[in-house]
Structure formats: structure tokens, C-alpha cells
Amino acid sequence: MASLIGVGDNTFDRYLDRNNMYPGGNAVNVSVFYRRHGGKAAYLGWVGNDRRGTLLLEALRTEDIDVSRCRVVDHPTGRCDIELRDGDRQFKGSIPGARKLIKLEKTDYDYVSGFNIVHTSIYSFIEPYLAELSKASKLLSFDFSSDWTQKYLEDVLPHVDAAFLSAPNLDDVELEKLVKWIYSVNHGLVVVTRGELGSLAYDGDRVYSQEIVETSVVDTLGAGDSYIARVLYETQRGTELDETMRRASESAAETCGYYGAWGHGASIEDA
């Protein structure tokens, strides 16, 4: 069975106007979606010894995610405040919390080496450990989100096998130049999401493009992570890249149909 472990960021996304919150974080979300697609999945991260931390680990166990390597520390679990505008999530501020205390050890590297894919992100405070994590990984996947800079790409890409990023404001010429430069650095799959313009991928041979799948949008939170997880799952199974992107777009559209990245909502007063 194809397998993936998410390493790094976790949070609780708080919808203040709804008095509700949902477990999330890129490394967490990708693990859950990968498992839902049919793969084996685990998550390794630092969570607080508070109600949010307990809810997060309980939700992950319910989703059949192995959390046996997570650390529970005396620190608040992170949170992120969300506002929805016509279904599109707007981030209103966040506190990283326990996730910033991550400190990988040899036993962690030994553990992740048993998975087909290790996935992490720009929000994971993982940079001091990337070199060793890359050595331990069969394939290291990294989400640069929309907060990447040229300097950050230059520093991180040499350790990365599959690069995901968001670039909704680049035109076609700028985007093609970017993905070919990224490939020249890491010689691995490059995938860029572009919001309403769909997505683009480059594998060193050709540029693939995919339109969005039209859907009734409730909440876009988690759609990009669902897309990433589907790409990683399908490519691991040997699915052709154009078909992989089509299926990933369908998964992202499905995720837009409900609140939270993958459900398991709780009242904010409960945490």
C-alpha cells in the first residue's frame, strides 16, 4: 500500500462568526486526505497538552492516521482565525503554538524512512531539519503555499523532490519560466495552483494544465491540501499526470462543499 507521513504544522482553524473550529494544518490535512484516497498515512508533529491538542489527536485517530510519534508538550496548540467571504477563506491572524517547538531526532528520521512519501510545508518550522529529513525520505514533498520568495525557494528546493506552490498572480509566461527554473534546481515534479485559473504541472518533459472543476462553494479551506494529497497518491500509483491533475481537481472541488478542511468540528468554548 502506498504510504505518506505528514511532518510539521498543525493548527485549529477557528471560524469566530460561527463559534466553531476545525483541526487543520497543511501537514495534517495532506495526511488525512491521502488516507481517505486509499493510502496508509501517519502524522508527526508537536501538539499542546490542552483541549485543542486532545481534539486534534482524537480526530486523527478517528481518520486512521498513525500519531504514535507525535509529541505532546506543555504549550498551547496553535490556532488560526478564519473569515469566509462568499465561501473563500480569508486568514485573519494566527498563533503557531506548539508546532514551532518541533525538534526531530534520529528515531524520527528512522521512522519516516519507512514511508513512500514524506510531506511537509513552509509553515512547519522545519528548515533546520530539512537536510537530514531529505536524506531519510524516499521522496520529500514540500508545500511552499503562496508565501514563498525567490530566496526561500533557493534555500529549500535542493532538499525537495516534489514542489507544490500557489501563484495565482503570475501570467502564463512568468509561470512557465518559474516551473522550469524550479525543475532545474530539484529535478522533480513541480505543481502550481492558480485559484480560479486552475493548476499547472511540469515533470521535465512537458507542461500540463488543468481547469478547476465547477462546484457549489461552501468553504475553500483545505482544497489545496486535498489537491496535493491526490497528486501524491495518484503519482505513487503510477497514474498519468494529466489524469492525476483531473482527479486532484475533483478532490479539491469536493472539499469546497463543506466547512473546515476535513470536518471534526468543535465549539470554540470546548477548547
C-alpha positions, -999 to 999 in steps of 0.1 A, spaced: 0 0 0 12 35 -9 22 54 23 27 90 34 37 108 66 30 144 72 57 161 93 53 195 108 24 220 111 -9 216 128 -35 241 140 -71 246 147 -90 268 122 -114 290 142 -145 304 125 -153 331 150 -186 341 134 -198 305 136 -183 298 171 -168 267 156 -133 254 148 -118 225 129 -84 206 130 -60 215 103 -26 225 91 -10 215 58 10 185 70 -21 173 89 -45 179 61 -24 162 34 -21 131 57 -58 128 62 -67 133 26 -41 108 15 -56 82 38 -91 90 25 -79 84 -10 -68 49 0 -32 52 11 -16 45 45 -9 77 64 7 90 96 14 124 111 44 135 132 42 169 149 43 187 182 9 194 198 0 211 231 -13 194 263 -46 213 260 -81 207 248 -72 216 212 -43 191 212 -65 164 226 -92 171 199 -66 171 172 -51 137 181 -86 122 186 -97 134 152 -66 120 135 -70 86 152 -106 85 140 -93 91 105 -70 61 109 -39 83 110 -9 69 130 0 96 155 22 74 177 53 96 170 37 129 179 50 148 209 26 163 234 43 193 251 34 219 278 25 246 254 -8 257 237 -18 241 204 -18 266 176 -48 283 161 -57 303 130 -87 326 128 -108 324 96 -133 346 79 -154 334 50 -163 358 21 -186 341 -4 -170 308 6 -134 319 1 -114 316 33 -96 347 45 -69 344 72 -72 369 100 -43 360 121 -27 330 138 -6 318 167 18 289 158 17 274 193 34 240 200 42 233 163 71 257 164 88 236 191 95 208 166 129 191 171 135 160 150 158 132 163 174 102 149 145 80 158 122 103 139 143 101 108 144 63 111 106 62 114 99 84 84 123 64 62 97 36 62 72 57 42 70 62 4 64 99 8 73 125 35 53 157 32 60 190 50 54 227 45 66 263 47 46 266 80 63 238 98 95 254 113 112 225 96 141 243 79 168 233 104 160 197 98 154 196 61 188 183 51 185 152 73 148 148 66 156 148 29 183 121 34 158 100 53 130 104 28 124 82 -2 105 112 -17 103 146 1 72 167 -8 70 203 2 42 229 0 56 264 -4 20 278 -4 17 314 -16 42 328 10 73 317 -9 100 341 -20 128 336 -45 153 333 -17 132 308 2 129 286 -29 167 288 -35 173 277 1 148 249 3 145 234 -32 178 215 -31 163 192 -4 129 187 -21 117 161 -46 82 173 -53 74 210 -50 39 225 -46 32 262 -46 5 287 -52 9 315 -77 -25 330 -87 -10 363 -98 16 352 -123 8 353 -160 14 322 -182 49 333 -194 61 341 -159 47 308 -146 63 286 -172 96 303 -166 92 297 -128 84 260 -130 112 253 -154 136 270 -131 123 251 -101 128 218 -120 163 228 -129 171 230 -92 153 199 -78 148 178 -109 114 167 -95 77 172 -101 65 209 -99 29 217 -93 14 252 -91 -22 260 -82 -37 292 -96 -70 297 -79 -98 302 -104 -73 297 -132 -68 261 -123 -34 244 -120 -2 236 -138 24 209 -135 58 203 -150 77 170 -150 107 180 -170 92 169 -203 61 190 -208 38 215 -191 4 202 -181 -26 224 -173 -59 217 -156 -90 238 -153 -109 239 -120 -139 217 -115 -170 238 -111 -188 233 -78 -210 250 -53 -185 265 -28 -192 265 9 -156 269 21 -124 267 2 -103 259 33 -83 226 27 -90 225 -11 -53 230 -20 -42 204 5 -68 179 -9 -53 186 -43 -18 180 -31 -27 147 -14 -45 134 -45 -15 143 -67 9 124 -44 -14 94 -41 -21 91 -78 15 96 -89 26 70 -64 2 46 -80 15 54 -115 -14 73 -128 -6 95 -158 0 131 -148 -29 146 -169 -53 122 -153 -38 128 -119 -45 165 -122 -80 159 -133 -87 137 -103 -70 162 -79 -92 190 -92 -122 168 -85 -110 162 -49 -104 199 -44 -139 207 -56 -154 182 -32 -135 197 -3 -151 231 -11 -185 216 -3 -183 217 35 -169 237 64 -134 230 76 -106 211 59 -118 176 67 -146 180 93 -145 171 130 -157 205 141 -160 215 177 -173 245 196 -147 271 204 -158 271 240 -148 235 242 -111 243 238 
